[in-house]
Amino acid sequence: MNIVEFNEGRSTQVPTGRRLAIKGKQTKRKIGHNNVYITYEYAR
């Protein structure tokens, strides 16, 4: 699923990107698939 499928109406899932806001303790996990990984942004 990607932004093109969403824009063409072939998908109802809204693409959100790959950045998550983390509040609290730092995370040490690396989450990904097919060499695409999530990046973390620490929230205050």
mmCIF entry with sequence, helices, sheets and N, C-alpha, C, O atoms, coordinates in Angstrom:
data_MODEL
# 
_entry.id   MODEL 
# 
_entity.id                         1 
_entity.type                       polymer 
_entity.pdbx_number_of_molecules   1 
# 
_entity_poly.entity_id                      1 
_entity_poly.type                           'polypeptide(L)' 
_entity_poly.nstd_linkage                   no 
_entity_poly.nstd_monomer                   no 
_entity_poly.pdbx_seq_one_letter_code       MNIVEFNEGRSTQVPTGRRLAIKGKQTKRKIGHNNVYITYEYAR 
_entity_poly.pdbx_seq_one_letter_code_can   MNIVEFNEGRSTQVPTGRRLAIKGKQTKRKIGHNNVYITYEYAR 
_entity_poly.pdbx_strand_id                 A 
# 
loop_
_entity_poly_seq.entity_id 
_entity_poly_seq.num 
_entity_poly_seq.mon_id 
_entity_poly_seq.hetero 
1 1  MET n 
1 2  ASN n 
1 3  ILE n 
1 4  VAL n 
1 5  GLU n 
1 6  PHE n 
1 7  ASN n 
1 8  GLU n 
1 9  GLY n 
1 10 ARG n 
1 11 SER n 
1 12 THR n 
1 13 GLN n 
1 14 VAL n 
1 15 PRO n 
1 16 THR n 
1 17 GLY n 
1 18 ARG n 
1 19 ARG n 
1 20 LEU n 
1 21 ALA n 
1 22 ILE n 
1 23 LYS n 
1 24 GLY n 
1 25 LYS n 
1 26 GLN n 
1 27 THR n 
1 28 LYS n 
1 29 ARG n 
1 30 LYS n 
1 31 ILE n 
1 32 GLY n 
1 33 HIS n 
1 34 ASN n 
1 35 ASN n 
1 36 VAL n 
1 37 TYR n 
1 38 ILE n 
1 39 THR n 
1 40 TYR n 
1 41 GLU n 
1 42 TYR n 
1 43 ALA n 
1 44 ARG n 
# 
_struct_asym.id          A 
_struct_asym.entity_id   1 
# 
_struct_conf.conf_type_id            HELX_P 
_struct_conf.id                      HELX_P1 
_struct_conf.pdbx_PDB_helix_id       AA1 
_struct_conf.beg_label_comp_id       ILE 
_struct_conf.beg_label_asym_id       A 
_struct_conf.beg_label_seq_id        3 
_struct_conf.pdbx_beg_PDB_ins_code   ? 
_struct_conf.end_label_comp_id       ASN 
_struct_conf.end_label_asym_id       A 
_struct_conf.end_label_seq_id        7 
_struct_conf.pdbx_end_PDB_ins_code   ? 
_struct_conf.beg_auth_comp_id        ILE 
_struct_conf.beg_auth_asym_id        A 
_struct_conf.beg_auth_seq_id         3 
_struct_conf.end_auth_comp_id        ASN 
_struct_conf.end_auth_asym_id        A 
_struct_conf.end_auth_seq_id         7 
_struct_conf.pdbx_PDB_helix_class    1 
_struct_conf.details                 ? 
_struct_conf.pdbx_PDB_helix_length   5 
# 
_struct_conf_type.id          HELX_P 
_struct_conf_type.criteria    ? 
_struct_conf_type.reference   ? 
# 
loop_
_struct_sheet.id 
_struct_sheet.type 
_struct_sheet.number_strands 
_struct_sheet.details 
AA1 ? 2 ? 
AA2 ? 2 ? 
# 
loop_
_struct_sheet_order.sheet_id 
_struct_sheet_order.range_id_1 
_struct_sheet_order.range_id_2 
_struct_sheet_order.offset 
_struct_sheet_order.sense 
AA1 1 2 ? parallel      
AA2 1 2 ? anti-parallel 
# 
loop_
_struct_sheet_range.sheet_id 
_struct_sheet_range.id 
_struct_sheet_range.beg_label_comp_id 
_struct_sheet_range.beg_label_asym_id 
_struct_sheet_range.beg_label_seq_id 
_struct_sheet_range.pdbx_beg_PDB_ins_code 
_struct_sheet_range.end_label_comp_id 
_struct_sheet_range.end_label_asym_id 
_struct_sheet_range.end_label_seq_id 
_struct_sheet_range.pdbx_end_PDB_ins_code 
_struct_sheet_range.beg_auth_comp_id 
_struct_sheet_range.beg_auth_asym_id 
_struct_sheet_range.beg_auth_seq_id 
_struct_sheet_range.end_auth_comp_id 
_struct_sheet_range.end_auth_asym_id 
_struct_sheet_range.end_auth_seq_id 
AA1 1 ARG A 19 ? ILE A 22 ? ARG A 19 ILE A 22 
AA1 2 THR A 39 ? TYR A 42 ? THR A 39 TYR A 42 
AA2 1 GLY A 32 ? HIS A 33 ? GLY A 32 HIS A 33 
AA2 2 VAL A 36 ? TYR A 37 ? VAL A 36 TYR A 37 
# 
loop_
_atom_site.group_PDB 
_atom_site.id 
_atom_site.type_symbol 
_atom_site.label_atom_id 
_atom_site.label_alt_id 
_atom_site.label_comp_id 
_atom_site.label_asym_id 
_atom_site.label_entity_id 
_atom_site.label_seq_id 
_atom_site.pdbx_PDB_ins_code 
_atom_site.Cartn_x 
_atom_site.Cartn_y 
_atom_site.Cartn_z 
_atom_site.occupancy 
_atom_site.B_iso_or_equiv 
_atom_site.pdbx_formal_charge 
_atom_site.auth_seq_id 
_atom_site.auth_comp_id 
_atom_site.auth_asym_id 
_atom_site.auth_atom_id 
_atom_site.pdbx_PDB_model_num 
ATOM 1   N N  . MET A 1 1  ? 0.845   -1.172 0.000  1.00 0.00 ? 1  MET A N  1 
ATOM 2   C CA . MET A 1 1  ? 0.000   0.000  0.000  1.00 0.00 ? 1  MET A CA 1 
ATOM 3   C C  . MET A 1 1  ? 0.889   1.234  0.000  1.00 0.00 ? 1  MET A C  1 
ATOM 4   O O  . MET A 1 1  ? 1.862   1.309  0.751  1.00 0.00 ? 1  MET A O  1 
ATOM 5   N N  . ASN A 1 2  ? 0.558   2.176  -0.827 1.00 0.00 ? 2  ASN A N  1 
ATOM 6   C CA . ASN A 1 2  ? 1.325   3.414  -0.837 1.00 0.00 ? 2  ASN A CA 1 
ATOM 7   C C  . ASN A 1 2  ? 0.407   4.602  -1.100 1.00 0.00 ? 2  ASN A C  1 
ATOM 8   O O  . ASN A 1 2  ? -0.803  4.444  -1.265 1.00 0.00 ? 2  ASN A O  1 
ATOM 9   N N  . ILE A 1 3  ? 0.984   5.761  -1.136 1.00 0.00 ? 3  ILE A N  1 
ATOM 10  C CA . ILE A 1 3  ? 0.219   6.999  -1.290 1.00 0.00 ? 3  ILE A CA 1 
ATOM 11  C C  . ILE A 1 3  ? -0.519  7.051  -2.629 1.00 0.00 ? 3  ILE A C  1 
ATOM 12  O O  . ILE A 1 3  ? -1.598  7.638  -2.718 1.00 0.00 ? 3  ILE A O  1 
ATOM 13  N N  . VAL A 1 4  ? 0.050   6.446  -3.662 1.00 0.00 ? 4  VAL A N  1 
ATOM 14  C CA . VAL A 1 4  ? -0.600  6.456  -4.978 1.00 0.00 ? 4  VAL A CA 1 
ATOM 15  C C  . VAL A 1 4  ? -1.904  5.663  -4.929 1.00 0.00 ? 4  VAL A C  1 
ATOM 16  O O  . VAL A 1 4  ? -2.928  6.122  -5.437 1.00 0.00 ? 4  VAL A O  1 
ATOM 17  N N  . GLU A 1 5  ? -1.873  4.474  -4.320 1.00 0.00 ? 5  GLU A N  1 
ATOM 18  C CA . GLU A 1 5  ? -3.086  3.664  -4.200 1.00 0.00 ? 5  GLU A CA 1 
ATOM 19  C C  . GLU A 1 5  ? -4.154  4.400  -3.406 1.00 0.00 ? 5  GLU A C  1 
ATOM 20  O O  . GLU A 1 5  ? -5.333  4.349  -3.756 1.00 0.00 ? 5  GLU A O  1 
ATOM 21  N N  . PHE A 1 6  ? -3.753  5.084  -2.342 1.00 0.00 ? 6  PHE A N  1 
ATOM 22  C CA . PHE A 1 6  ? -4.708  5.841  -1.533 1.00 0.00 ? 6  PHE A CA 1 
ATOM 23  C C  . PHE A 1 6  ? -5.329  6.966  -2.347 1.00 0.00 ? 6  PHE A C  1 
ATOM 24  O O  . PHE A 1 6  ? -6.547  7.145  -2.337 1.00 0.00 ? 6  PHE A O  1 
ATOM 25  N N  . ASN A 1 7  ? -4.495  7.725  -3.052 1.00 0.00 ? 7  ASN A N  1 
ATOM 26  C CA . ASN A 1 7  ? -4.990  8.855  -3.848 1.00 0.00 ? 7  ASN A CA 1 
ATOM 27  C C  . ASN A 1 7  ? -5.885  8.409  -4.984 1.00 0.00 ? 7  ASN A C  1 
ATOM 28  O O  . ASN A 1 7  ? -6.788  9.147  -5.378 1.00 0.00 ? 7  ASN A O  1 
ATOM 29  N N  . GLU A 1 8  ? -5.658  7.210  -5.526 1.00 0.00 ? 8  GLU A N  1 
ATOM 30  C CA . GLU A 1 8  ? -6.491  6.700  -6.622 1.00 0.00 ? 8  GLU A CA 1 
ATOM 31  C C  . GLU A 1 8  ? -7.746  6.002  -6.122 1.00 0.00 ? 8  GLU A C  1 
ATOM 32  O O  . GLU A 1 8  ? -8.561  5.551  -6.926 1.00 0.00 ? 8  GLU A O  1 
ATOM 33  N N  . GLY A 1 9  ? -7.914  5.906  -4.802 1.00 0.00 ? 9  GLY A N  1 
ATOM 34  C CA . GLY A 1 9  ? -9.106  5.288  -4.239 1.00 0.00 ? 9  GLY A CA 1 
ATOM 35  C C  . GLY A 1 9  ? -9.051  3.773  -4.190 1.00 0.00 ? 9  GLY A C  1 
ATOM 36  O O  . GLY A 1 9  ? -10.074 3.133  -3.945 1.00 0.00 ? 9  GLY A O  1 
ATOM 37  N N  . ARG A 1 10 ? -7.879  3.177  -4.419 1.00 0.00 ? 10 ARG A N  1 
ATOM 38  C CA . ARG A 1 10 ? -7.755  1.719  -4.391 1.00 0.00 ? 10 ARG A CA 1 
ATOM 39  C C  . ARG A 1 10 ? -7.482  1.189  -2.987 1.00 0.00 ? 10 ARG A C  1 
ATOM 40  O O  . ARG A 1 10 ? -7.464  -0.024 -2.775 1.00 0.00 ? 10 ARG A O  1 
ATOM 41  N N  . SER A 1 11 ? -7.269  2.086  -2.029 1.00 0.00 ? 11 SER A N  1 
ATOM 42  C CA . SER A 1 11 ? -7.017  1.686  -0.653 1.00 0.00 ? 11 SER A CA 1 
ATOM 43  C C  . SER A 1 11 ? -7.669  2.695  0.282  1.00 0.00 ? 11 SER A C  1 
ATOM 44  O O  . SER A 1 11 ? -7.734  3.888  -0.015 1.00 0.00 ? 11 SER A O  1 
ATOM 45  N N  . THR A 1 12 ? -8.153  2.193  1.423  1.00 0.00 ? 12 THR A N  1 
ATOM 46  C CA . THR A 1 12 ? -8.726  3.094  2.423  1.00 0.00 ? 12 THR A CA 1 
ATOM 47  C C  . THR A 1 12 ? -7.754  3.321  3.576  1.00 0.00 ? 12 THR A C  1 
ATOM 48  O O  . THR A 1 12 ? -8.066  4.071  4.501  1.00 0.00 ? 12 THR A O  1 
ATOM 49  N N  . GLN A 1 13 ? -6.587  2.691  3.538  1.00 0.00 ? 13 GLN A N  1 
ATOM 50  C CA . GLN A 1 13 ? -5.590  2.885  4.588  1.00 0.00 ? 13 GLN A CA 1 
ATOM 51  C C  . GLN A 1 13 ? -4.804  4.158  4.312  1.00 0.00 ? 13 GLN A C  1 
ATOM 52  O O  . GLN A 1 13 ? -4.252  4.334  3.225  1.00 0.00 ? 13 GLN A O  1 
ATOM 53  N N  . VAL A 1 14 ? -4.757  5.039  5.298  1.00 0.00 ? 14 VAL A N  1 
ATOM 54  C CA . VAL A 1 14 ? -4.056  6.308  5.144  1.00 0.00 ? 14 VAL A CA 1 
ATOM 55  C C  . VAL A 1 14 ? -2.581  6.099  5.484  1.00 0.00 ? 14 VAL A C  1 
ATOM 56  O O  . VAL A 1 14 ? -2.261  5.678  6.596  1.00 0.00 ? 14 VAL A O  1 
ATOM 57  N N  . PRO A 1 15 ? -1.681  6.386  4.545  1.00 0.00 ? 15 PRO A N  1 
ATOM 58  C CA . PRO A 1 15 ? -0.262  6.231  4.836  1.00 0.00 ? 15 PRO A CA 1 
ATOM 59  C C  . PRO A 1 15 ? 0.177   7.249  5.891  1.00 0.00 ? 15 PRO A C  1 
ATOM 60  O O  . PRO A 1 15 ? -0.164  8.428  5.800  1.00 0.00 ? 15 PRO A O  1 
ATOM 61  N N  . THR A 1 16 ? 0.937   6.789  6.892  1.00 0.00 ? 16 THR A N  1 
ATOM 62  C CA . THR A 1 16 ? 1.303   7.669  7.996  1.00 0.00 ? 16 THR A CA 1 
ATOM 63  C C  . THR A 1 16 ? 2.779   7.994  8.035  1.00 0.00 ? 16 THR A C  1 
ATOM 64  O O  . THR A 1 16 ? 3.197   8.808  8.859  1.00 0.00 ? 16 THR A O  1 
ATOM 65  N N  . GLY A 1 17 ? 3.572   7.405  7.193  1.00 0.00 ? 17 GLY A N  1 
ATOM 66  C CA . GLY A 1 17 ? 5.008   7.627  7.259  1.00 0.00 ? 17 GLY A CA 1 
ATOM 67  C C  . GLY A 1 17 ? 5.663   6.622  8.177  1.00 0.00 ? 17 GLY A C  1 
ATOM 68  O O  . GLY A 1 17 ? 5.049   5.619  8.541  1.00 0.00 ? 17 GLY A O  1 
ATOM 69  N N  . ARG A 1 18 ? 6.887   6.876  8.552  1.00 0.00 ? 18 ARG A N  1 
ATOM 70  C CA . ARG A 1 18 ? 7.626   5.900  9.342  1.00 0.00 ? 18 ARG A CA 1 
ATOM 71  C C  . ARG A 1 18 ? 8.284   6.523  10.558 1.00 0.00 ? 18 ARG A C  1 
ATOM 72  O O  . ARG A 1 18 ? 9.338   6.057  10.992 1.00 0.00 ? 18 ARG A O  1 
ATOM 73  N N  . ARG A 1 19 ? 7.694   7.556  11.111 1.00 0.00 ? 19 ARG A N  1 
ATOM 74  C CA . ARG A 1 19 ? 8.250   8.201  12.293 1.00 0.00 ? 19 ARG A CA 1 
ATOM 75  C C  . ARG A 1 19 ? 7.226   8.128  13.421 1.00 0.00 ? 19 ARG A C  1 
ATOM 76  O O  . ARG A 1 19 ? 6.051   8.444  13.234 1.00 0.00 ? 19 ARG A O  1 
ATOM 77  N N  . LEU A 1 20 ? 7.690   7.707  14.587 1.00 0.00 ? 20 LEU A N  1 
ATOM 78  C CA . LEU A 1 20 ? 6.836   7.597  15.757 1.00 0.00 ? 20 LEU A CA 1 
ATOM 79  C C  . LEU A 1 20 ? 7.333   8.522  16.846 1.00 0.00 ? 20 LEU A C  1 
ATOM 80  O O  . LEU A 1 20 ? 8.540   8.703  17.008 1.00 0.00 ? 20 LEU A O  1 
ATOM 81  N N  . ALA A 1 21 ? 6.412   9.110  17.595 1.00 0.00 ? 21 ALA A N  1 
ATOM 82  C CA . ALA A 1 21 ? 6.780   9.925  18.752 1.00 0.00 ? 21 ALA A CA 1 
ATOM 83  C C  . ALA A 1 21 ? 6.763   9.030  19.986 1.00 0.00 ? 21 ALA A C  1 
ATOM 84  O O  . ALA A 1 21 ? 5.775   8.349  20.260 1.00 0.00 ? 21 ALA A O  1 
ATOM 85  N N  . ILE A 1 22 ? 7.856   9.042  20.719 1.00 0.00 ? 22 ILE A N  1 
ATOM 86  C CA . ILE A 1 22 ? 7.996   8.217  21.906 1.00 0.00 ? 22 ILE A CA 1 
ATOM 87  C C  . ILE A 1 22 ? 8.067   9.133  23.120 1.00 0.00 ? 22 ILE A C  1 
ATOM 88  O O  . ILE A 1 22 ? 8.874   10.061 23.154 1.00 0.00 ? 22 ILE A O  1 
ATOM 89  N N  . LYS A 1 23 ? 7.229   8.875  24.111 1.00 0.00 ? 23 LYS A N  1 
ATOM 90  C CA . LYS A 1 23 ? 7.237   9.685  25.329 1.00 0.00 ? 23 LYS A CA 1 
ATOM 91  C C  . LYS A 1 23 ? 7.646   8.785  26.488 1.00 0.00 ? 23 LYS A C  1 
ATOM 92  O O  . LYS A 1 23 ? 7.113   7.687  26.653 1.00 0.00 ? 23 LYS A O  1 
ATOM 93  N N  . GLY A 1 24 ? 8.582   9.251  27.274 1.00 0.00 ? 24 GLY A N  1 
ATOM 94  C CA . GLY A 1 24 ? 9.038   8.446  28.402 1.00 0.00 ? 24 GLY A CA 1 
ATOM 95  C C  . GLY A 1 24 ? 10.437  7.907  28.151 1.00 0.00 ? 24 GLY A C  1 
ATOM 96  O O  . GLY A 1 24 ? 11.313  8.620  27.662 1.00 0.00 ? 24 GLY A O  1 
ATOM 97  N N  . LYS A 1 25 ? 10.632  6.648  28.490 1.00 0.00 ? 25 LYS A N  1 
ATOM 98  C CA . LYS A 1 25 ? 11.949  6.029  28.372 1.00 0.00 ? 25 LYS A CA 1 
ATOM 99  C C  . LYS A 1 25 ? 12.371  5.867  26.916 1.00 0.00 ? 25 LYS A C  1 
ATOM 100 O O  . LYS A 1 25 ? 11.537  5.741  26.020 1.00 0.00 ? 25 LYS A O  1 
ATOM 101 N N  . GLN A 1 26 ? 13.670  5.873  26.705 1.00 0.00 ? 26 GLN A N  1 
ATOM 102 C CA . GLN A 1 26 ? 14.187  5.654  25.358 1.00 0.00 ? 26 GLN A CA 1 
ATOM 103 C C  . GLN A 1 26 ? 13.982  4.206  24.949 1.00 0.00 ? 26 GLN A C  1 
ATOM 104 O O  . GLN A 1 26 ? 14.050  3.302  25.782 1.00 0.00 ? 26 GLN A O  1 
ATOM 105 N N  . THR A 1 27 ? 13.736  3.993  23.695 1.00 0.00 ? 27 THR A N  1 
ATOM 106 C CA . THR A 1 27 ? 13.577  2.643  23.180 1.00 0.00 ? 27 THR A CA 1 
ATOM 107 C C  . THR A 1 27 ? 14.874  2.190  22.536 1.00 0.00 ? 27 THR A C  1 
ATOM 108 O O  . THR A 1 27 ? 15.620  2.999  21.984 1.00 0.00 ? 27 THR A O  1 
ATOM 109 N N  . LYS A 1 28 ? 15.137  0.907  22.607 1.00 0.00 ? 28 LYS A N  1 
ATOM 110 C CA . LYS A 1 28 ? 16.350  0.350  22.021 1.00 0.00 ? 28 LYS A CA 1 
ATOM 111 C C  . LYS A 1 28 ? 16.027  -0.619 20.895 1.00 0.00 ? 28 LYS A C  1 
ATOM 112 O O  . LYS A 1 28 ? 16.915  -1.317 20.406 1.00 0.00 ? 28 LYS A O  1 
ATOM 113 N N  . ARG A 1 29 ? 14.794  -0.670 20.487 1.00 0.00 ? 29 ARG A N  1 
ATOM 114 C CA . ARG A 1 29 ? 14.394  -1.600 19.436 1.00 0.00 ? 29 ARG A CA 1 
ATOM 115 C C  . ARG A 1 29 ? 14.546  -0.966 18.063 1.00 0.00 ? 29 ARG A C  1 
ATOM 116 O O  . ARG A 1 29 ? 14.358  0.238  17.884 1.00 0.00 ? 29 ARG A O  1 
ATOM 117 N N  . LYS A 1 30 ? 14.888  -1.800 17.110 1.00 0.00 ? 30 LYS A N  1 
ATOM 118 C CA . LYS A 1 30 ? 14.958  -1.376 15.715 1.00 0.00 ? 30 LYS A CA 1 
ATOM 119 C C  . LYS A 1 30 ? 13.891  -2.171 14.975 1.00 0.00 ? 30 LYS A C  1 
ATOM 120 O O  . LYS A 1 30 ? 14.006  -3.387 14.818 1.00 0.00 ? 30 LYS A O  1 
ATOM 121 N N  . ILE A 1 31 ? 12.863  -1.482 14.527 1.00 0.00 ? 31 ILE A N  1 
ATOM 122 C CA . ILE A 1 31 ? 11.731  -2.144 13.890 1.00 0.00 ? 31 ILE A CA 1 
ATOM 123 C C  . ILE A 1 31 ? 11.749  -1.821 12.406 1.00 0.00 ? 31 ILE A C  1 
ATOM 124 O O  . ILE A 1 31 ? 11.832  -0.655 12.018 1.00 0.00 ? 31 ILE A O  1 
ATOM 125 N N  . GLY A 1 32 ? 11.672  -2.862 11.570 1.00 0.00 ? 32 GLY A N  1 
ATOM 126 C CA . GLY A 1 32 ? 11.675  -2.627 10.137 1.00 0.00 ? 32 GLY A CA 1 
ATOM 127 C C  . GLY A 1 32 ? 11.404  -3.890 9.353  1.00 0.00 ? 32 GLY A C  1 
ATOM 128 O O  . GLY A 1 32 ? 11.283  -4.982 9.909  1.00 0.00 ? 32 GLY A O  1 
ATOM 129 N N  . HIS A 1 33 ? 11.311  -3.716 8.058  1.00 0.00 ? 33 HIS A N  1 
ATOM 130 C CA . HIS A 1 33 ? 11.058  -4.824 7.143  1.00 0.00 ? 33 HIS A CA 1 
ATOM 131 C C  . HIS A 1 33 ? 11.585  -4.431 5.768  1.00 0.00 ? 33 HIS A C  1 
ATOM 132 O O  . HIS A 1 33 ? 11.373  -3.307 5.315  1.00 0.00 ? 33 HIS A O  1 
ATOM 133 N N  . ASN A 1 34 ? 12.265  -5.349 5.112  1.00 0.00 ? 34 ASN A N  1 
ATOM 134 C CA . ASN A 1 34 ? 12.819  -5.103 3.771  1.00 0.00 ? 34 ASN A CA 1 
ATOM 135 C C  . ASN A 1 34 ? 13.684  -3.844 3.728  1.00 0.00 ? 34 ASN A C  1 
ATOM 136 O O  . ASN A 1 34 ? 13.555  -3.023 2.820  1.00 0.00 ? 34 ASN A O  1 
ATOM 137 N N  . ASN A 1 35 ? 14.560  -3.702 4.713  1.00 0.00 ? 35 ASN A N  1 
ATOM 138 C CA . ASN A 1 35 ? 15.496  -2.568 4.809  1.00 0.00 ? 35 ASN A CA 1 
ATOM 139 C C  . ASN A 1 35 ? 14.814  -1.211 4.929  1.00 0.00 ? 35 ASN A C  1 
ATOM 140 O O  . ASN A 1 35 ? 15.422  -0.194 4.597  1.00 0.00 ? 35 ASN A O  1 
ATOM 141 N N  . VAL A 1 36 ? 13.563  -1.166 5.397  1.00 0.00 ? 36 VAL A N  1 
ATOM 142 C CA . VAL A 1 36 ? 12.856  0.076  5.684  1.00 0.00 ? 36 VAL A CA 1 
ATOM 143 C C  . VAL A 1 36 ? 12.581  0.069  7.180  1.00 0.00 ? 36 VAL A C  1 
ATOM 144 O O  . VAL A 1 36 ? 11.881  -0.813 7.677  1.00 0.00 ? 36 VAL A O  1 
ATOM 145 N N  . TYR A 1 37 ? 13.128  1.051  7.906  1.00 0.00 ? 37 TYR A N  1 
ATOM 146 C CA . TYR A 1 37 ? 13.035  1.060  9.353  1.00 0.00 ? 37 TYR A CA 1 
ATOM 147 C C  . TYR A 1 37 ? 12.296  2.283  9.865  1.00 0.00 ? 37 TYR A C  1 
ATOM 148 O O  . TYR A 1 37 ? 12.287  3.339  9.233  1.00 0.00 ? 37 TYR A O  1 
ATOM 149 N N  . ILE A 1 38 ? 11.680  2.115  11.019 1.00 0.00 ? 38 ILE A N  1 
ATOM 150 C CA . ILE A 1 38 ? 10.980  3.203  11.696 1.00 0.00 ? 38 ILE A CA 1 
ATOM 151 C C  . ILE A 1 38 ? 12.008  4.078  12.389 1.00 0.00 ? 38 ILE A C  1 
ATOM 152 O O  . ILE A 1 38 ? 12.962  3.567  12.976 1.00 0.00 ? 38 ILE A O  1 
ATOM 153 N N  . THR A 1 39 ? 11.825  5.389  12.327 1.00 0.00 ? 39 THR A N  1 
ATOM 154 C CA . THR A 1 39 ? 12.683  6.294  13.093 1.00 0.00 ? 39 THR A CA 1 
ATOM 155 C C  . THR A 1 39 ? 11.860  6.822  14.269 1.00 0.00 ? 39 THR A C  1 
ATOM 156 O O  . THR A 1 39 ? 10.636  6.926  14.190 1.00 0.00 ? 39 THR A O  1 
ATOM 157 N N  . TYR A 1 40 ? 12.543  7.148  15.342 1.00 0.00 ? 40 TYR A N  1 
ATOM 158 C CA . TYR A 1 40 ? 11.886  7.595  16.556 1.00 0.00 ? 40 TYR A CA 1 
ATOM 159 C C  . TYR A 1 40 ? 12.138  9.065  16.794 1.00 0.00 ? 40 TYR A C  1 
ATOM 160 O O  . TYR A 1 40 ? 13.237  9.570  16.563 1.00 0.00 ? 40 TYR A O  1 
ATOM 161 N N  . GLU A 1 41 ? 11.118  9.737  17.254 1.00 0.00 ? 41 GLU A N  1 
ATOM 162 C CA . GLU A 1 41 ? 11.224  11.137 17.639 1.00 0.00 ? 41 GLU A CA 1 
ATOM 163 C C  . GLU A 1 41 ? 10.751  11.225 19.084 1.00 0.00 ? 41 GLU A C  1 
ATOM 164 O O  . GLU A 1 41 ? 9.622   10.844 19.393 1.00 0.00 ? 41 GLU A O  1 
ATOM 165 N N  . TYR A 1 42 ? 11.606  11.724 19.970 1.00 0.00 ? 42 TYR A N  1 
ATOM 166 C CA . TYR A 1 42 ? 11.259  11.755 21.380 1.00 0.00 ? 42 TYR A CA 1 
ATOM 167 C C  . TYR A 1 42 ? 10.400  12.964 21.691 1.00 0.00 ? 42 TYR A C  1 
ATOM 168 O O  . TYR A 1 42 ? 10.785  14.105 21.439 1.00 0.00 ? 42 TYR A O  1 
ATOM 169 N N  . ALA A 1 43 ? 9.208   12.686 22.253 1.00 0.00 ? 43 ALA A N  1 
ATOM 170 C CA . ALA A 1 43 ? 8.247   13.741 22.599 1.00 0.00 ? 43 ALA A CA 1 
ATOM 171 C C  . ALA A 1 43 ? 8.509   14.224 24.017 1.00 0.00 ? 43 ALA A C  1 
ATOM 172 O O  . ALA A 1 43 ? 8.974   13.459 24.861 1.00 0.00 ? 43 ALA A O  1 
ATOM 173 N N  . ARG A 1 44 ? 8.218   15.469 24.276 1.00 0.00 ? 44 ARG A N  1 
ATOM 174 C CA . ARG A 1 44 ? 8.394   16.025 25.623 1.00 0.00 ? 44 ARG A CA 1 
ATOM 175 C C  . ARG A 1 44 ? 7.124   15.970 26.397 1.00 0.00 ? 44 ARG A C  1 
ATOM 176 O O  . ARG A 1 44 ? 7.086   16.395 27.551 1.00 0.00 ? 44 ARG A O  1 
# 
